[in-house]
Amino acid sequence: MSAFEPSVEAMIKLWHGIDPPNDPARRLAAELEQTIAAFEALRGTLAFEDEPSGFEVALQATKEPA
């Protein structure tokens, strides 16, 4: 168990007044740590103006006929 999981449990206890109910809740907290780390790894790699290369194509493909 990393230091992240006890801090998530403490925040849940503080904000909601409940203890983590079961092992699946603890596993989800561990997955949350991985998700946050993945987003942090992307920080600074895209500018706000960047868009996925296929976005315009997907937009045109879903456009209603005139």
PDB file of N, CA, C and O in Angstrom:
ATOM      1  N   MET A   1       0.859  -1.179   0.000  1.00  0.00           N
ATOM      2  CA  MET A   1       0.000   0.000   0.000  1.00  0.00           C
ATOM      3  C   MET A   1       0.901   1.238   0.000  1.00  0.00           C
ATOM      4  O   MET A   1       1.797   1.367   0.834  1.00  0.00           O
ATOM      5  N   SER A   2       0.652   2.129  -0.935  1.00  0.00           N
ATOM      6  CA  SER A   2       1.433   3.367  -0.998  1.00  0.00           C
ATOM      7  C   SER A   2       0.882   4.384   0.000  1.00  0.00           C
ATOM      8  O   SER A   2      -0.142   4.150   0.642  1.00  0.00           O
ATOM      9  N   ALA A   3       1.565   5.496   0.117  1.00  0.00           N
ATOM     10  CA  ALA A   3       1.123   6.561   1.023  1.00  0.00           C
ATOM     11  C   ALA A   3      -0.147   7.225   0.507  1.00  0.00           C
ATOM     12  O   ALA A   3      -0.868   7.865   1.272  1.00  0.00           O
ATOM     13  N   PHE A   4      -0.425   7.075  -0.785  1.00  0.00           N
ATOM     14  CA  PHE A   4      -1.603   7.698  -1.382  1.00  0.00           C
ATOM     15  C   PHE A   4      -2.895   7.110  -0.821  1.00  0.00           C
ATOM     16  O   PHE A   4      -3.829   7.845  -0.497  1.00  0.00           O
ATOM     17  N   GLU A   5      -2.944   5.787  -0.710  1.00  0.00           N
ATOM     18  CA  GLU A   5      -4.182   5.133  -0.281  1.00  0.00           C
ATOM     19  C   GLU A   5      -4.639   5.562   1.118  1.00  0.00           C
ATOM     20  O   GLU A   5      -5.817   5.876   1.290  1.00  0.00           O
ATOM     21  N   PRO A   6      -3.761   5.589   2.116  1.00  0.00           N
ATOM     22  CA  PRO A   6      -4.221   6.073   3.429  1.00  0.00           C
ATOM     23  C   PRO A   6      -4.688   7.529   3.380  1.00  0.00           C
ATOM     24  O   PRO A   6      -5.608   7.912   4.103  1.00  0.00           O
ATOM     25  N   SER A   7      -4.051   8.344   2.524  1.00  0.00           N
ATOM     26  CA  SER A   7      -4.489   9.739   2.443  1.00  0.00           C
ATOM     27  C   SER A   7      -5.871   9.833   1.802  1.00  0.00           C
ATOM     28  O   SER A   7      -6.675  10.677   2.197  1.00  0.00           O
ATOM     29  N   VAL A   8      -6.160   8.978   0.816  1.00  0.00           N
ATOM     30  CA  VAL A   8      -7.502   8.959   0.222  1.00  0.00           C
ATOM     31  C   VAL A   8      -8.519   8.513   1.262  1.00  0.00           C
ATOM     32  O   VAL A   8      -9.596   9.098   1.379  1.00  0.00           O
ATOM     33  N   GLU A   9      -8.176   7.480   2.012  1.00  0.00           N
ATOM     34  CA  GLU A   9      -9.080   7.009   3.058  1.00  0.00           C
ATOM     35  C   GLU A   9      -9.330   8.096   4.100  1.00  0.00           C
ATOM     36  O   GLU A   9     -10.456   8.259   4.571  1.00  0.00           O
ATOM     37  N   ALA A  10      -8.299   8.831   4.456  1.00  0.00           N
ATOM     38  CA  ALA A  10      -8.452   9.912   5.437  1.00  0.00           C
ATOM     39  C   ALA A  10      -9.340  11.027   4.889  1.00  0.00           C
ATOM     40  O   ALA A  10     -10.160  11.586   5.617  1.00  0.00           O
ATOM     41  N   MET A  11      -9.173  11.349   3.606  1.00  0.00           N
ATOM     42  CA  MET A  11     -10.023  12.390   3.003  1.00  0.00           C
ATOM     43  C   MET A  11     -11.480  11.951   2.957  1.00  0.00           C
ATOM     44  O   MET A  11     -12.381  12.748   3.220  1.00  0.00           O
ATOM     45  N   ILE A  12     -11.713  10.683   2.623  1.00  0.00           N
ATOM     46  CA  ILE A  12     -13.092  10.166   2.604  1.00  0.00           C
ATOM     47  C   ILE A  12     -13.697  10.258   4.003  1.00  0.00           C
ATOM     48  O   ILE A  12     -14.842  10.677   4.174  1.00  0.00           O
ATOM     49  N   LYS A  13     -12.917   9.865   4.985  1.00  0.00           N
ATOM     50  CA  LYS A  13     -13.390   9.924   6.375  1.00  0.00           C
ATOM     51  C   LYS A  13     -13.696  11.367   6.781  1.00  0.00           C
ATOM     52  O   LYS A  13     -14.714  11.633   7.421  1.00  0.00           O
ATOM     53  N   LEU A  14     -12.808  12.300   6.407  1.00  0.00           N
ATOM     54  CA  LEU A  14     -12.991  13.702   6.775  1.00  0.00           C
ATOM     55  C   LEU A  14     -14.205  14.314   6.080  1.00  0.00           C
ATOM     56  O   LEU A  14     -15.036  14.954   6.725  1.00  0.00           O
ATOM     57  N   TRP A  15     -14.307  14.119   4.774  1.00  0.00           N
ATOM     58  CA  TRP A  15     -15.352  14.784   3.999  1.00  0.00           C
ATOM     59  C   TRP A  15     -16.713  14.112   4.108  1.00  0.00           C
ATOM     60  O   TRP A  15     -17.748  14.778   4.080  1.00  0.00           O
ATOM     61  N   HIS A  16     -16.704  12.770   4.234  1.00  0.00           N
ATOM     62  CA  HIS A  16     -17.980  12.051   4.193  1.00  0.00           C
ATOM     63  C   HIS A  16     -18.325  11.322   5.491  1.00  0.00           C
ATOM     64  O   HIS A  16     -19.448  10.853   5.672  1.00  0.00           O
ATOM     65  N   GLY A  17     -17.345  11.234   6.391  1.00  0.00           N
ATOM     66  CA  GLY A  17     -17.604  10.595   7.669  1.00  0.00           C
ATOM     67  C   GLY A  17     -17.754   9.087   7.600  1.00  0.00           C
ATOM     68  O   GLY A  17     -18.376   8.486   8.476  1.00  0.00           O
ATOM     69  N   ILE A  18     -17.190   8.464   6.566  1.00  0.00           N
ATOM     70  CA  ILE A  18     -17.280   7.009   6.454  1.00  0.00           C
ATOM     71  C   ILE A  18     -15.886   6.411   6.262  1.00  0.00           C
ATOM     72  O   ILE A  18     -14.973   7.061   5.753  1.00  0.00           O
ATOM     73  N   ASP A  19     -15.754   5.173   6.680  1.00  0.00           N
ATOM     74  CA  ASP A  19     -14.520   4.424   6.435  1.00  0.00           C
ATOM     75  C   ASP A  19     -14.674   3.701   5.097  1.00  0.00           C
ATOM     76  O   ASP A  19     -15.795   3.384   4.697  1.00  0.00           O
ATOM     77  N   PRO A  20     -13.567   3.436   4.400  1.00  0.00           N
ATOM     78  CA  PRO A  20     -13.690   2.662   3.163  1.00  0.00           C
ATOM     79  C   PRO A  20     -14.425   1.360   3.455  1.00  0.00           C
ATOM     80  O   PRO A  20     -14.066   0.640   4.387  1.00  0.00           O
ATOM     81  N   PRO A  21     -15.440   1.057   2.674  1.00  0.00           N
ATOM     82  CA  PRO A  21     -16.325  -0.052   3.016  1.00  0.00           C
ATOM     83  C   PRO A  21     -15.733  -1.447   2.821  1.00  0.00           C
ATOM     84  O   PRO A  21     -16.086  -2.374   3.550  1.00  0.00           O
ATOM     85  N   ASN A  22     -14.836  -1.607   1.843  1.00  0.00           N
ATOM     86  CA  ASN A  22     -14.389  -2.963   1.538  1.00  0.00           C
ATOM     87  C   ASN A  22     -13.128  -2.939   0.668  1.00  0.00           C
ATOM     88  O   ASN A  22     -12.628  -1.878   0.293  1.00  0.00           O
ATOM     89  N   ASP A  23     -12.637  -4.128   0.363  1.00  0.00           N
ATOM     90  CA  ASP A  23     -11.423  -4.237  -0.444  1.00  0.00           C
ATOM     91  C   ASP A  23     -11.581  -3.647  -1.848  1.00  0.00           C
ATOM     92  O   ASP A  23     -10.646  -3.010  -2.333  1.00  0.00           O
ATOM     93  N   PRO A  24     -12.735  -3.833  -2.530  1.00  0.00           N
ATOM     94  CA  PRO A  24     -12.860  -3.199  -3.844  1.00  0.00           C
ATOM     95  C   PRO A  24     -12.693  -1.675  -3.784  1.00  0.00           C
ATOM     96  O   PRO A  24     -12.121  -1.079  -4.697  1.00  0.00           O
ATOM     97  N   ALA A  25     -13.183  -1.056  -2.730  1.00  0.00           N
ATOM     98  CA  ALA A  25     -13.021   0.399  -2.590  1.00  0.00           C
ATOM     99  C   ALA A  25     -11.549   0.755  -2.442  1.00  0.00           C
ATOM    100  O   ALA A  25     -11.095   1.767  -2.976  1.00  0.00           O
ATOM    101  N   ARG A  26     -10.816  -0.060  -1.732  1.00  0.00           N
ATOM    102  CA  ARG A  26      -9.385   0.181  -1.581  1.00  0.00           C
ATOM    103  C   ARG A  26      -8.646  -0.021  -2.902  1.00  0.00           C
ATOM    104  O   ARG A  26      -7.715   0.721  -3.216  1.00  0.00           O
ATOM    105  N   ARG A  27      -9.058  -1.018  -3.669  1.00  0.00           N
ATOM    106  CA  ARG A  27      -8.429  -1.244  -4.982  1.00  0.00           C
ATOM    107  C   ARG A  27      -8.726  -0.079  -5.926  1.00  0.00           C
ATOM    108  O   ARG A  27      -7.861   0.327  -6.702  1.00  0.00           O
ATOM    109  N   LEU A  28      -9.935   0.455  -5.863  1.00  0.00           N
ATOM    110  CA  LEU A  28     -10.272   1.605  -6.705  1.00  0.00           C
ATOM    111  C   LEU A  28      -9.442   2.825  -6.313  1.00  0.00           C
ATOM    112  O   LEU A  28      -9.054   3.612  -7.177  1.00  0.00           O
ATOM    113  N   ALA A  29      -9.169   2.985  -5.035  1.00  0.00           N
ATOM    114  CA  ALA A  29      -8.308   4.086  -4.604  1.00  0.00           C
ATOM    115  C   ALA A  29      -6.905   3.914  -5.168  1.00  0.00           C
ATOM    116  O   ALA A  29      -6.268   4.892  -5.560  1.00  0.00           O
ATOM    117  N   ALA A  30      -6.419   2.677  -5.213  1.00  0.00           N
ATOM    118  CA  ALA A  30      -5.100   2.412  -5.788  1.00  0.00           C
ATOM    119  C   ALA A  30      -5.100   2.705  -7.289  1.00  0.00           C
ATOM    120  O   ALA A  30      -4.125   3.243  -7.815  1.00  0.00           O
ATOM    121  N   GLU A  31      -6.183   2.356  -7.978  1.00  0.00           N
ATOM    122  CA  GLU A  31      -6.288   2.661  -9.404  1.00  0.00           C
ATOM    123  C   GLU A  31      -6.348   4.170  -9.634  1.00  0.00           C
ATOM    124  O   GLU A  31      -5.833   4.667 -10.636  1.00  0.00           O
ATOM    125  N   LEU A  32      -6.966   4.885  -8.723  1.00  0.00           N
ATOM    126  CA  LEU A  32      -7.032   6.339  -8.837  1.00  0.00           C
ATOM    127  C   LEU A  32      -5.631   6.929  -8.811  1.00  0.00           C
ATOM    128  O   LEU A  32      -5.345   7.879  -9.539  1.00  0.00           O
ATOM    129  N   GLU A  33      -4.770   6.384  -7.991  1.00  0.00           N
ATOM    130  CA  GLU A  33      -3.389   6.863  -7.929  1.00  0.00           C
ATOM    131  C   GLU A  33      -2.709   6.689  -9.291  1.00  0.00           C
ATOM    132  O   GLU A  33      -1.994   7.579  -9.751  1.00  0.00           O
ATOM    133  N   GLN A  34      -2.934   5.550  -9.923  1.00  0.00           N
ATOM    134  CA  GLN A  34      -2.346   5.295 -11.242  1.00  0.00           C
ATOM    135  C   GLN A  34      -2.920   6.244 -12.297  1.00  0.00           C
ATOM    136  O   GLN A  34      -2.192   6.721 -13.167  1.00  0.00           O
ATOM    137  N   THR A  35      -4.210   6.513 -12.220  1.00  0.00           N
ATOM    138  CA  THR A  35      -4.852   7.427 -13.170  1.00  0.00           C
ATOM    139  C   THR A  35      -4.292   8.839 -13.023  1.00  0.00           C
ATOM    140  O   THR A  35      -3.987   9.499 -14.017  1.00  0.00           O
ATOM    141  N   ILE A  36      -4.160   9.291 -11.797  1.00  0.00           N
ATOM    142  CA  ILE A  36      -3.605  10.622 -11.549  1.00  0.00           C
ATOM    143  C   ILE A  36      -2.181  10.702 -12.081  1.00  0.00           C
ATOM    144  O   ILE A  36      -1.804  11.693 -12.707  1.00  0.00           O
ATOM    145  N   ALA A  37      -1.392   9.668 -11.835  1.00  0.00           N
ATOM    146  CA  ALA A  37      -0.008   9.648 -12.321  1.00  0.00           C
ATOM    147  C   ALA A  37       0.040   9.692 -13.848  1.00  0.00           C
ATOM    148  O   ALA A  37       0.908  10.354 -14.417  1.00  0.00           O
ATOM    149  N   ALA A  38      -0.874   9.002 -14.513  1.00  0.00           N
ATOM    150  CA  ALA A  38      -0.906   9.006 -15.974  1.00  0.00           C
ATOM    151  C   ALA A  38      -1.235  10.396 -16.508  1.00  0.00           C
ATOM    152  O   ALA A  38      -0.637  10.839 -17.488  1.00  0.00           O
ATOM    153  N   PHE A  39      -2.180  11.087 -15.874  1.00  0.00           N
ATOM    154  CA  PHE A  39      -2.509  12.450 -16.296  1.00  0.00           C
ATOM    155  C   PHE A  39      -1.354  13.402 -16.021  1.00  0.00           C
ATOM    156  O   PHE A  39      -1.069  14.284 -16.831  1.00  0.00           O
ATOM    157  N   GLU A  40      -0.690  13.230 -14.884  1.00  0.00           N
ATOM    158  CA  GLU A  40       0.447  14.085 -14.565  1.00  0.00           C
ATOM    159  C   GLU A  40       1.580  13.890 -15.570  1.00  0.00           C
ATOM    160  O   GLU A  40       2.308  14.835 -15.872  1.00  0.00           O
ATOM    161  N   ALA A  41       1.735  12.675 -16.086  1.00  0.00           N
ATOM    162  CA  ALA A  41       2.782  12.409 -17.072  1.00  0.00           C
ATOM    163  C   ALA A  41       2.521  13.156 -18.378  1.00  0.00           C
ATOM    164  O   ALA A  41       3.457  13.435 -19.128  1.00  0.00           O
ATOM    165  N   LEU A  42       1.263  13.479 -18.655  1.00  0.00           N
ATOM    166  CA  LEU A  42       0.909  14.205 -19.879  1.00  0.00           C
ATOM    167  C   LEU A  42       1.029  15.715 -19.729  1.00  0.00           C
ATOM    168  O   LEU A  42       0.981  16.448 -20.716  1.00  0.00           O
ATOM    169  N   ARG A  43       1.184  16.176 -18.496  1.00  0.00           N
ATOM    170  CA  ARG A  43       1.251  17.612 -18.238  1.00  0.00           C
ATOM    171  C   ARG A  43       2.357  18.251 -19.081  1.00  0.00           C
ATOM    172  O   ARG A  43       3.500  17.796 -19.080  1.00  0.00           O
ATOM    173  N   GLY A  44       1.994  19.307 -19.792  1.00  0.00           N
ATOM    174  CA  GLY A  44       2.960  20.048 -20.591  1.00  0.00           C
ATOM    175  C   GLY A  44       3.220  19.476 -21.975  1.00  0.00           C
ATOM    176  O   GLY A  44       4.008  20.041 -22.733  1.00  0.00           O
ATOM    177  N   THR A  45       2.573  18.366 -22.320  1.00  0.00           N
ATOM    178  CA  THR A  45       2.835  17.769 -23.628  1.00  0.00           C
ATOM    179  C   THR A  45       1.898  18.290 -24.715  1.00  0.00           C
ATOM    180  O   THR A  45       2.228  18.205 -25.898  1.00  0.00           O
ATOM    181  N   LEU A  46       0.745  18.823 -24.340  1.00  0.00           N
ATOM    182  CA  LEU A  46      -0.210  19.353 -25.314  1.00  0.00           C
ATOM    183  C   LEU A  46      -0.530  20.807 -24.977  1.00  0.00           C
ATOM    184  O   LEU A  46      -0.668  21.176 -23.811  1.00  0.00           O
ATOM    185  N   ALA A  47      -0.644  21.607 -26.007  1.00  0.00           N
ATOM    186  CA  ALA A  47      -1.109  22.975 -25.821  1.00  0.00           C
ATOM    187  C   ALA A  47      -2.632  22.969 -25.875  1.00  0.00           C
ATOM    188  O   ALA A  47      -3.239  22.032 -26.394  1.00  0.00           O
ATOM    189  N   PHE A  48      -3.234  24.001 -25.349  1.00  0.00           N
ATOM    190  CA  PHE A  48      -4.693  24.072 -25.339  1.00  0.00           C
ATOM    191  C   PHE A  48      -5.258  23.990 -26.749  1.00  0.00           C
ATOM    192  O   PHE A  48      -6.324  23.411 -26.962  1.00  0.00           O
ATOM    193  N   GLU A  49      -4.561  24.557 -27.691  1.00  0.00           N
ATOM    194  CA  GLU A  49      -5.055  24.614 -29.068  1.00  0.00           C
ATOM    195  C   GLU A  49      -4.903  23.294 -29.808  1.00  0.00           C
ATOM    196  O   GLU A  49      -5.514  23.109 -30.860  1.00  0.00           O
ATOM    197  N   ASP A  50      -4.105  22.374 -29.285  1.00  0.00           N
ATOM    198  CA  ASP A  50      -3.900  21.080 -29.945  1.00  0.00           C
ATOM    199  C   ASP A  50      -5.193  20.282 -29.921  1.00  0.00           C
ATOM    200  O   ASP A  50      -5.986  20.383 -28.985  1.00  0.00           O
ATOM    201  N   GLU A  51      -5.387  19.506 -30.941  1.00  0.00           N
ATOM    202  CA  GLU A  51      -6.545  18.632 -30.991  1.00  0.00           C
ATOM    203  C   GLU A  51      -6.114  17.312 -31.608  1.00  0.00           C
ATOM    204  O   GLU A  51      -5.127  17.258 -32.342  1.00  0.00           O
ATOM    205  N   PRO A  52      -6.846  16.259 -31.315  1.00  0.00           N
ATOM    206  CA  PRO A  52      -6.506  14.976 -31.933  1.00  0.00           C
ATOM    207  C   PRO A  52      -6.554  15.101 -33.452  1.00  0.00           C
ATOM    208  O   PRO A  52      -7.398  15.818 -33.988  1.00  0.00           O
ATOM    209  N   SER A  53      -5.666  14.416 -34.142  1.00  0.00           N
ATOM    210  CA  SER A  53      -5.568  14.557 -35.593  1.00  0.00           C
ATOM    211  C   SER A  53      -6.849  14.133 -36.301  1.00  0.00           C
ATOM    212  O   SER A  53      -7.156  14.649 -37.376  1.00  0.00           O
ATOM    213  N   GLY A  54      -7.587  13.218 -35.727  1.00  0.00           N
ATOM    214  CA  GLY A  54      -8.799  12.745 -36.382  1.00  0.00           C
ATOM    215  C   GLY A  54     -10.055  13.469 -35.940  1.00  0.00           C
ATOM    216  O   GLY A  54     -11.152  13.075 -36.337  1.00  0.00           O
ATOM    217  N   PHE A  55      -9.938  14.504 -35.139  1.00  0.00           N
ATOM    218  CA  PHE A  55     -11.125  15.164 -34.601  1.00  0.00           C
ATOM    219  C   PHE A  55     -11.985  15.771 -35.713  1.00  0.00           C
ATOM    220  O   PHE A  55     -13.197  15.562 -35.747  1.00  0.00           O
ATOM    221  N   GLU A  56     -11.355  16.519 -36.620  1.00  0.00           N
ATOM    222  CA  GLU A  56     -12.117  17.152 -37.701  1.00  0.00           C
ATOM    223  C   GLU A  56     -12.782  16.099 -38.576  1.00  0.00           C
ATOM    224  O   GLU A  56     -13.928  16.272 -38.989  1.00  0.00           O
ATOM    225  N   VAL A  57     -12.074  15.009 -38.863  1.00  0.00           N
ATOM    226  CA  VAL A  57     -12.641  13.925 -39.667  1.00  0.00           C
ATOM    227  C   VAL A  57     -13.836  13.313 -38.961  1.00  0.00           C
ATOM    228  O   VAL A  57     -14.867  13.068 -39.588  1.00  0.00           O
ATOM    229  N   ALA A  58     -13.712  13.060 -37.652  1.00  0.00           N
ATOM    230  CA  ALA A  58     -14.820  12.484 -36.881  1.00  0.00           C
ATOM    231  C   ALA A  58     -15.997  13.441 -36.839  1.00  0.00           C
ATOM    232  O   ALA A  58     -17.148  13.009 -36.913  1.00  0.00           O
ATOM    233  N   LEU A  59     -15.730  14.729 -36.723  1.00  0.00           N
ATOM    234  CA  LEU A  59     -16.794  15.729 -36.700  1.00  0.00           C
ATOM    235  C   LEU A  59     -17.551  15.738 -38.018  1.00  0.00           C
ATOM    236  O   LEU A  59     -18.781  15.780 -38.030  1.00  0.00           O
ATOM    237  N   GLN A  60     -16.823  15.700 -39.128  1.00  0.00           N
ATOM    238  CA  GLN A  60     -17.477  15.671 -40.436  1.00  0.00           C
ATOM    239  C   GLN A  60     -18.260  14.381 -40.657  1.00  0.00           C
ATOM    240  O   GLN A  60     -19.314  14.403 -41.293  1.00  0.00           O
ATOM    241  N   ALA A  61     -17.765  13.264 -40.147  1.00  0.00           N
ATOM    242  CA  ALA A  61     -18.429  11.975 -40.326  1.00  0.00           C
ATOM    243  C   ALA A  61     -19.750  11.909 -39.571  1.00  0.00           C
ATOM    244  O   ALA A  61     -20.655  11.180 -39.978  1.00  0.00           O
ATOM    245  N   THR A  62     -19.875  12.649 -38.490  1.00  0.00           N
ATOM    246  CA  THR A  62     -21.107  12.608 -37.690  1.00  0.00           C
ATOM    247  C   THR A  62     -22.049  13.767 -38.022  1.00  0.00           C
ATOM    248  O   THR A  62     -23.120  13.885 -37.425  1.00  0.00           O
ATOM    249  N   LYS A  63     -21.667  14.598 -38.943  1.00  0.00           N
ATOM    250  CA  LYS A  63     -22.474  15.755 -39.315  1.00  0.00           C
ATOM    251  C   LYS A  63     -23.771  15.304 -39.987  1.00  0.00           C
ATOM    252  O   LYS A  63     -23.772  14.392 -40.813  1.00  0.00           O
ATOM    253  N   GLU A  64     -24.869  15.956 -39.619  1.00  0.00           N
ATOM    254  CA  GLU A  64     -26.156  15.634 -40.240  1.00  0.00           C
ATOM    255  C   GLU A  64     -26.180  16.144 -41.672  1.00  0.00           C
ATOM    256  O   GLU A  64     -25.611  17.191 -41.980  1.00  0.00           O
ATOM    257  N   PRO A  65     -26.850  15.388 -42.550  1.00  0.00           N
ATOM    258  CA  PRO A  65     -26.943  15.847 -43.940  1.00  0.00           C
ATOM    259  C   PRO A  65     -27.687  17.173 -44.029  1.00  0.00           C
ATOM    260  O   PRO A  65     -28.603  17.436 -43.250  1.00  0.00           O
ATOM    261  N   ALA A  66     -27.287  17.997 -44.978  1.00  0.00           N
ATOM    262  CA  ALA A  66     -27.908  19.327 -45.145  1.00  0.00           C
ATOM    263  C   ALA A  66     -29.278  19.235 -45.776  1.00  0.00           C
ATOM    264  O   ALA A  66     -29.931  20.257 -45.984  1.00  0.00           O
TER     265      ALA A  66
END
